[in-house]
Amino acid sequence: MTSHISETNRLTFRETDEAGNPTATYIYSGDVASITSSKTPAGRVDVISSSSSTSSWSAKPLVSSLSDVFLPSGYPQSVSDDYLPYQIFNTVLTQATHRKQDSLQAFCSSIAGLLSSRAVLQGVGVGNANASPTSALLLHILQDISGRIATICFAHRVGTALEPECKTYRLAADVFNDIAMILDCLSPGVPAGPARVIVLSTAGVLRALCGVAGGSSKASLSAHFAKWGNLAELNAKDSSQETVISLFGMLVGSVVISHITSFSTTWLILLILLALHLSMNYAAVRAVQMTSLNRQRANIAFSALLGSDRGLALDLGLDLDPSSTPSEKKWTILTPAQVSKHERIFHRDGALQWTQHSSTHTTTQHLGSAQIGVSMSTFLGSSGSGSGSGSTSFQRTLPLQRLAAVFTDEFYIMFLVPSSATGGNAKWHASILLKRGCAVEHQLKAWAHALLAARDLGRITTGSDVDAVLAVVEKALVLLNTDARFERYLTRLSSVGWNVDIAALETRGGRRIDI
C-alpha cells in the first residue's frame, strides 16, 4: 500500500495484491480547520474499487474470483513462466494423483477409466450368476499384493533418478496407466483362470509404477513451478483444478458408457481417448523448462558453450563452431527455454552427445557414454581388463598414480576408455570418481570435462594407448582451469536462469572416495 499527502490536505492510499495488481484506492479528505484547532481531527474516506466498471455487469469480478480459487496466490508472478502451458495441457487430459484402483483422473482419462472399470467388473463376473464373490475378492487381494511389491522394487531401482529425470518419468507414468487400462479392457476376453489373473495383476503392477513415477515426478515439477516458496498452496490449487475437470469428465463419461456397449465401438473410443491423453501429456511435459542441469541438458548447454569458445577450440586443435569468436561476450549461452526445445523426453541414459547449433539446423553427434559417481571397482574395471566379475583383484589397472597427480586439486578423477568404433569414429566411455566433499559445481565440471575430452578423442582410433588418452584428459583439464574458464562458464549459465546448485547428474546412488 502506498500513500501521499497533497497540498489540499488529502491522503491517497493505493492498495495492491501480492502480485502488484491494484485492488482499491482510498482517498482521505481532512478538515483543515479541525486539524489546526484543538478538536479531534475529522475527515472522510472515499473508496474507489479497481473492479468497478461503468457497465452494470462485468465479467472481471467473476474471472478474478475463479482465479483466486483455482490459481496460486500472486499468479502469475508467484509461479514460473511455464506453469500455465503445462497446466493447460496437463489438467485437461491427464491424471494427476494416482491411487489404488479408483484413481482420480481428469477428463479423457476419466472416461477411459470408466470404460476399463466396466471391463474389469465384467471380467470378475458382475452380471454372471455363477460368479463367486470370494474369487473376485481373492483376485483383488492378489492385484493389491503384486502392486505393493512392484512399488517397493521400482522405488528402489529408480528412486534416485526420479528428480533429475522428472519429465521422463512424468510421461512414463501416463504410459503405464494407459497400458493398464488396455489390459483391463482385454481381461473379459481372456479365459477365466491363471491367464486372466496374470493380465489383471499386470495391470495392477503398472498402476503401482504409475503411482510412484507420477507422484514423485509431480512433486519435482511443483517445486520447479513454485517461485515464492508456495509449494503447498500450489499443490492444493492443482488439486482443485483436477477435481473440477475430473468431475466434468465423470459426468460426460457416464453418458458415454451408457450409449457405448458394442465391442468395436468401445475399443475405438478407448484408443482415441488414450491417444489424445498421451499426446496432450507429451505436449505438457515438453512445455516445462527445467532450470537444473541433468545429463541431457548439460550435454546441450555445455556443447553449445564449449563450441562457441574460439580460444578453447584453437588450443585443442578442434574444428568447433565456425561462428565462434574469441570474445567471452559472444559465447553461446542457451537459456532453459532454448534447451527445452532440443530436449528429448525419452533419451539414452548416460550418453555423451555433442549438439552443434547453426542458423538453419541442429545436429547431434553421439560421442559415447559416461558414468558419474561410480564405485572404485567399476572405475578400475572400466578398461575391460578385470580378472572376473567376482574377483577381488585386478590383473591390470589404470595409471592411478598419474591420474591422482593430475587431479590433485580437483574433487573428481576421470578417465576414458574406448567402448566401440562405428564407421571409423571411436566411441568412448568416461568413468568419473567423485571425492568426498564434491559439490554440484565439481560434478558439472567433471561432466563438461568428459564431454570435451570425448570430443577430442573422437578423432583417435580405439587402439590408442593409455598415454595418449591421459594426455588429452590432462590438456582438457588445464584449459578448463586456465583463467578460471569453467567458473566463468557457470557464472554465465547462472545469469540466464540456470540453477547450478541443484545436483541432477547422478541417477543412481553414488560413491565417494578419499585419497
C-alpha positions in Angstrom: 0.0 0.0 0.0 1.4 3.4 -1.0 0.2 6.9 0.1 1.0 10.6 -0.5 -0.2 13.9 1.0 -1.2 16.7 -1.3 -1.3 20.4 -0.6 -5.1 20.2 -0.1 -4.7 18.0 3.0 -5.7 14.8 1.1 -4.2 11.4 1.6 -4.4 8.8 -1.2 -3.8 5.1 -0.4 -3.4 2.7 -3.3 -3.8 -0.9 -2.4 -2.4 -3.8 -4.4 -2.4 -7.6 -4.1 0.7 -9.7 -3.7 1.3 -9.7 -7.5 1.2 -5.8 -7.6 -2.2 -5.6 -9.2 -4.3 -2.7 -8.0 -7.3 -3.7 -5.9 -8.7 -0.4 -4.5 -7.9 3.3 -3.9 -8.7 5.0 -0.6 -8.9 8.8 -0.6 -8.9 10.6 2.8 -10.1 14.2 2.8 -9.3 16.0 6.0 -10.8 19.1 7.7 -8.2 21.8 7.9 -10.0 23.8 10.5 -10.3 20.8 12.8 -6.7 19.9 12.4 -5.5 23.4 13.3 -7.8 23.6 16.3 -7.7 21.5 19.4 -10.7 19.5 18.4 -10.4 15.9 17.2 -9.5 15.8 13.5 -12.4 14.9 11.2 -12.4 13.8 7.7 -13.9 11.5 5.1 -12.6 8.4 3.3 -13.7 7.6 -0.3 -13.1 4.1 -1.6 -12.6 3.5 -5.4 -12.6 -0.2 -6.2 -10.4 -1.2 -9.2 -13.1 -3.8 -10.1 -15.8 -1.1 -10.5 -17.0 -0.6 -14.0 -19.3 1.9 -15.8 -21.4 -1.0 -17.1 -24.0 -2.7 -14.8 -22.3 -6.1 -15.3 -18.7 -7.1 -15.8 -17.0 -10.5 -16.1 -13.9 -9.2 -14.4 -15.0 -9.9 -10.8 -16.1 -13.4 -11.8 -12.8 -14.1 -13.5 -10.9 -12.7 -10.6 -12.9 -14.9 -8.1 -12.2 -18.0 -10.2 -8.5 -17.1 -10.4 -8.3 -16.8 -6.6 -10.0 -20.2 -6.2 -8.0 -22.2 -8.8 -4.7 -20.4 -9.3 -1.9 -19.8 -6.7 -2.0 -16.5 -4.8 0.1 -13.9 -6.6 -0.3 -15.6 -10.0 1.5 -15.1 -12.5 4.4 -13.7 -10.5 4.3 -16.5 -7.9 5.0 -19.3 -10.4 7.4 -19.9 -13.3 6.6 -18.9 -16.8 6.0 -22.5 -17.9 3.3 -23.2 -15.3 0.3 -22.1 -17.4 1.2 -24.0 -20.6 1.8 -27.1 -18.5 -1.5 -26.8 -16.6 -3.4 -26.2 -19.8 -2.3 -29.5 -21.3 -1.9 -31.5 -18.2 -5.0 -30.6 -16.2 -7.4 -31.1 -19.1 -6.2 -34.5 -20.2 -4.1 -36.2 -17.6 -4.5 -37.9 -14.3 -2.7 -36.1 -11.5 -3.0 -38.2 -8.4 -2.7 -42.0 -8.8 -4.4 -44.0 -6.2 -5.1 -47.6 -5.7 -7.8 -48.9 -8.1 -10.0 -45.9 -8.2 -7.7 -43.2 -9.5 -8.7 -39.6 -9.6 -8.5 -38.9 -13.3 -9.1 -35.9 -15.5 -11.5 -35.8 -18.4 -10.3 -38.2 -21.1 -8.6 -40.3 -18.5 -11.8 -40.3 -16.5 -13.9 -41.6 -19.5 -11.3 -44.2 -20.4 -11.1 -45.2 -16.8 -14.8 -45.8 -16.7 -14.6 -48.0 -19.8 -11.8 -50.0 -18.3 -13.6 -50.3 -14.9 -16.7 -51.7 -16.6 -14.5 -54.2 -18.4 -12.9 -55.3 -15.1 -16.3 -55.7 -13.5 -17.4 -57.9 -16.4 -14.2 -59.9 -16.0 -14.7 -60.6 -12.3 -18.3 -61.8 -13.0 -20.7 -58.9 -12.4 -23.9 -60.0 -14.0 -23.0 -63.6 -14.0 -25.0 -65.7 -11.6 -22.2 -68.4 -11.5 -19.5 -65.9 -10.4 -18.1 -66.2 -6.9 -17.6 -63.1 -4.7 -14.8 -64.9 -2.9 -12.8 -65.4 -6.2 -13.3 -61.8 -7.0 -12.0 -60.8 -3.6 -9.0 -63.1 -3.9 -8.2 -61.6 -7.3 -8.4 -58.1 -5.8 -6.0 -59.1 -3.0 -3.6 -60.6 -5.5 -3.6 -57.4 -7.5 -3.0 -55.4 -4.4 -0.1 -57.6 -3.2 1.6 -57.5 -6.6 1.2 -53.8 -6.8 2.7 -53.2 -3.4 5.7 -55.4 -4.2 6.2 -53.6 -7.5 6.1 -50.2 -5.7 8.9 -51.2 -3.4 11.1 -52.6 -6.2 10.5 -49.7 -8.6 11.2 -47.1 -5.9 14.4 -48.9 -5.0 15.5 -49.2 -8.6 14.8 -45.7 -10.0 14.3 -43.6 -6.8 17.5 -41.5 -7.3 16.6 -40.8 -11.0 13.0 -39.6 -10.4 14.0 -36.0 -9.7 16.8 -35.4 -12.3 14.6 -37.1 -15.0 11.2 -35.9 -13.7 10.0 -35.0 -17.2 10.7 -38.5 -18.4 9.0 -40.3 -15.5 6.1 -37.9 -15.6 5.2 -39.0 -19.1 6.2 -42.6 -18.3 3.6 -42.6 -15.5 0.8 -41.9 -18.0 2.1 -44.6 -20.4 2.0 -47.1 -17.5 -1.5 -46.1 -16.6 -2.9 -46.2 -20.2 -1.4 -49.7 -20.8 -3.1 -50.8 -17.6 -6.4 -49.6 -18.9 -5.9 -51.5 -22.1 -5.1 -54.7 -20.1 -8.3 -54.1 -18.1 -10.3 -53.9 -21.3 -8.7 -57.1 -22.6 -9.4 -59.0 -19.4 -13.1 -60.0 -20.2 -11.9 -61.7 -23.4 -9.2 -63.7 -21.6 -10.3 -67.2 -20.4 -11.0 -67.3 -16.7 -8.2 -68.8 -14.6 -4.4 -68.1 -14.4 -4.4 -66.2 -17.7 -6.9 -63.6 -16.5 -5.2 -63.4 -13.2 -1.9 -62.6 -14.9 -3.5 -59.9 -17.1 -5.2 -58.1 -14.2 -2.2 -58.5 -11.9 0.0 -56.9 -14.6 -2.4 -54.0 -14.8 -2.2 -53.6 -11.1 1.6 -53.6 -11.2 1.5 -50.9 -14.0 -0.8 -48.8 -11.9 1.6 -49.1 -8.9 4.5 -48.0 -11.1 2.3 -45.1 -12.3 1.7 -44.1 -8.7 5.5 -44.0 -7.9 6.6 -42.3 -11.1 3.7 -39.9 -11.3 3.6 -38.8 -7.7 7.4 -38.3 -7.3 7.9 -36.5 -10.6 4.9 -34.3 -10.0 6.4 -33.2 -6.7 9.6 -32.2 -8.5 7.6 -30.3 -11.1 5.6 -28.5 -8.5 8.8 -27.4 -6.7 10.0 -26.1 -10.0 6.8 -24.1 -10.6 6.7 -22.5 -7.1 8.7 -19.3 -7.1 7.6 -17.8 -3.8 8.0 -20.9 -1.6 4.3 -21.5 -2.1 4.6 -25.2 -2.9 1.8 -26.3 -0.5 -0.6 -23.8 -1.9 0.3 -24.7 -5.5 -0.4 -28.4 -4.9 -3.7 -27.5 -3.2 -4.8 -25.4 -6.1 -3.7 -28.1 -8.5 -6.0 -30.5 -6.7 -8.9 -28.1 -7.1 -8.3 -27.8 -10.8 -8.1 -31.5 -11.2 -11.2 -32.2 -9.1 -13.4 -29.9 -11.3 -12.1 -31.3 -14.5 -12.3 -34.9 -13.4 -15.9 -34.4 -12.2 -16.8 -33.0 -15.6 -15.1 -36.0 -17.2 -17.1 -38.4 -15.0 -20.4 -36.7 -15.9 -19.5 -36.9 -19.6 -18.2 -40.5 -19.2 -21.5 -41.6 -17.5 -23.3 -40.5 -20.6 -20.7 -42.1 -22.9 -20.6 -45.6 -21.3 -24.4 -45.8 -21.2 -24.6 -45.4 -25.0 -21.4 -47.5 -25.9 -21.9 -51.2 -25.5 -20.5 -52.8 -28.6 -17.0 -54.3 -28.6 -15.7 -52.4 -31.6 -17.1 -49.0 -30.5 -15.7 -49.4 -27.0 -12.2 -50.1 -28.3 -12.4 -47.3 -30.9 -13.4 -44.7 -28.2 -10.8 -46.1 -25.8 -7.9 -45.9 -28.2 -8.9 -42.4 -29.3 -9.1 -41.2 -25.7 -5.8 -42.7 -24.8 -4.0 -41.4 -27.9 -5.4 -37.9 -27.1 -4.4 -38.3 -23.5 -0.8 -39.2 -24.2 -0.3 -36.6 -26.9 -1.5 -33.8 -24.7 0.6 -35.1 -21.8 3.6 -35.1 -24.1 2.9 -31.5 -25.0 2.6 -30.6 -21.3 5.9 -32.1 -20.4 7.6 -30.5 -23.5 6.4 -27.1 -22.3 8.3 -27.5 -19.0 11.6 -25.5 -18.9 13.6 -27.1 -16.1 16.4 -25.0 -14.8 18.6 -27.8 -13.4 21.3 -29.4 -15.5 20.8 -33.1 -15.7 22.8 -35.2 -18.1 20.9 -34.4 -21.3 20.6 -30.7 -20.6 24.2 -30.5 -19.6 25.2 -32.0 -22.9 23.2 -29.5 -24.8 24.2 -26.4 -22.8 27.9 -27.3 -22.5 28.4 -28.4 -26.1 27.0 -25.0 -27.2 29.1 -23.1 -24.7 32.3 -25.1 -25.4 31.7 -24.9 -29.2 31.5 -21.1 -29.1 34.7 -20.6 -27.2 37.1 -20.0 -30.0 40.2 -19.8 -27.7 39.4 -23.3 -26.3 38.9 -24.7 -29.8 42.2 -23.3 -31.0 44.1 -24.7 -28.0 42.7 -28.1 -28.5 43.1 -28.1 -32.3 39.4 -28.8 -32.8 37.2 -27.5 -35.6 34.2 -26.5 -33.4 31.6 -23.8 -34.1 32.6 -21.8 -37.2 30.7 -18.8 -35.9 32.6 -18.7 -32.5 34.7 -15.7 -31.6 37.5 -15.1 -29.1 35.3 -12.7 -27.1 33.6 -14.0 -24.0 30.6 -11.8 -24.8 30.0 -13.9 -27.9 29.8 -17.3 -26.1 26.6 -19.2 -26.9 24.7 -19.4 -23.6 21.5 -21.3 -24.1 18.6 -20.5 -21.8 16.5 -23.2 -20.2 13.7 -22.3 -22.7 16.1 -22.8 -25.6 17.5 -26.1 -24.2 13.9 -27.4 -23.7 13.3 -27.2 -27.4 16.1 -29.6 -28.1 15.5 -31.9 -25.2 14.1 -35.4 -25.7 11.6 -36.8 -23.2 12.9 -40.4 -23.6 16.6 -40.4 -24.2 19.7 -42.6 -23.8 20.8 -42.6 -20.2 24.4 -41.5 -19.6 25.0 -40.6 -23.3 27.7 -38.1 -24.2 26.3 -36.1 -27.1 27.7 -33.0 -28.8 25.0 -30.7 -30.2 26.1 -28.4 -33.0 23.8 -25.3 -33.4 23.6 -23.2 -36.6 21.1 -20.7 -38.0 19.4 -23.3 -40.2 19.5 -26.6 -38.3 20.9 -28.5 -35.3 23.0 -31.7 -35.5 23.8 -34.1 -32.7 26.9 -36.3 -32.6 27.0 -39.3 -30.3 30.4 -39.4 -28.6 30.0 -42.3 -26.2 28.7 -42.6 -22.7 29.6 -41.6 -19.1 29.0 -42.7 -15.6 29.4 -40.3 -12.7 29.8 -41.2 -9.0 30.9 -44.8 -9.8 32.5 -47.1 -7.3 36.2 -47.8 -7.3 35.8 -51.3 -8.6 33.7 -50.1 -11.5 36.4 -47.4 -12.2 39.2 -50.0 -12.2 37.2 -52.4 -14.3 36.2 -49.9 -16.9 39.2 -50.8 -19.1 37.7 -54.3 -19.5 40.8 -56.0 -18.1 39.5 -57.2 -14.8 40.1 -60.8 -13.8 36.4 -61.6 -13.5 33.2 -60.1 -12.2 33.6 -62.0 -8.9 37.3 -61.3 -8.5 38.7 -59.1 -5.7 41.9 -58.2 -7.6 42.7 -56.7 -11.0 45.5 -58.0 -13.2 46.0 -54.7 -14.9 44.7 -51.3 -13.7 44.6 -47.8 -14.9 47.6 -45.4 -14.2 46.2 -44.5 -10.8 49.3 -42.6 -9.6 49.4 -40.4 -12.6 45.7 -39.8 -12.5 45.8 -38.9 -8.8 48.6 -36.4 -9.6 46.7 -34.8 -12.5 43.5 -34.5 -10.4 45.2 -33.5 -7.1 43.4 -30.1 -6.9 40.1 -31.4 -8.2 37.2 -33.1 -6.5 37.0 -35.9 -9.0 39.1 -38.3 -11.1 38.1 -39.2 -14.6 39.4 -41.5 -17.3 38.1 -42.6 -20.7 38.4 -45.9 -22.4 37.3 -46.9 -25.9 33.9 -48.6 -26.0 33.2 -49.1 -29.7 34.0 -47.8 -33.2 31.4 -47.2 -35.8 32.4 -46.0 -39.3 35.9 -45.1 -38.2 34.6 -42.9 -35.4 35.7 -44.1 -31.9 33.1 -44.0 -29.1 34.4 -43.5 -25.6 33.2 -44.4 -22.1 34.1 -42.0 -19.3 34.1 -43.1 -15.7 34.1 -40.4 -13.1 35.1 -40.9 -9.5 33.9 -38.3 -7.0 35.9 -37.4 -4.0 34.4 -36.7 -0.6 33.2 -33.1 -0.4 32.4 -32.9 -4.1 29.9 -30.1 -4.7 27.5 -29.6 -7.6 29.9 -27.3 -9.4 32.6 -30.0 -9.3 30.1 -32.6 -10.7 29.2 -30.2 -13.6 32.9 -29.6 -14.2 33.6 -33.3 -14.4 30.7 -33.8 -16.9 31.9 -30.9 -19.1 35.5 -32.3 -18.9 34.3 -35.7 -20.0 32.3 -34.2 -22.9 35.2 -32.1 -24.1 37.7 -35.0 -23.8 35.4 -37.4 -25.7 35.0 -34.7 -28.4 38.8 -34.5 -28.8 39.3 -38.3 -28.5 36.7 -38.9 -31.2 39.5 -38.3 -33.8 41.6 -41.0 -32.3 41.2 -44.7 -33.1 40.3 -47.2 -30.4 43.7 -48.6 -30.5 45.2 -45.6 -28.8 47.4 -46.2 -25.8 46.8 -45.1 -22.3 49.4 -42.3 -22.5 47.7 -40.6 -25.4 44.3 -40.7 -23.7 45.8 -39.3 -20.5 47.5 -36.5 -22.4 44.1 -35.5 -23.9 42.4 -35.7 -20.5 45.1 -33.6 -18.8 45.2 -31.0 -21.6 41.4 -30.5 -21.4 41.6 -30.1 -17.7 44.3 -27.4 -18.0 42.2 -25.5 -20.5 39.1 -25.6 -18.2 41.2 -24.2 -15.4 43.0 -21.5 -17.4 41.9 -18.1 -16.2 39.1 -19.8 -14.2 37.4 -20.6 -17.5 34.9 -23.1 -16.1 33.9 -20.8 -13.2 33.1 -18.1 -15.8 31.0 -20.7 -17.7 28.9 -21.3 -14.6 28.6 -17.6 -13.9 27.3 -17.0 -17.4 24.9 -20.0 -17.2 23.5 -18.7 -13.9 22.9 -15.3 -15.4 20.5 -16.7 -18.0 18.4 -18.7 -15.5 20.2 -22.0 -14.8 20.3 -23.2 -11.2 23.8 -24.6 -10.9 23.3 -25.5 -7.2 20.9 -28.5 -7.9 22.6 -31.9 -8.2 20.9 -33.6 -11.1 23.7 -35.6 -12.8 23.6 -38.7 -10.6 20.7 -41.1 -11.4 22.0 -43.9 -9.1 23.3 -43.9 -5.6 26.8 -42.6 -5.9 30.0 -43.4 -4.1 32.7 -41.1 -2.8 36.4 -41.7 -2.2 39.3 -40.3 -0.1 42.9 -40.4 -1.2 
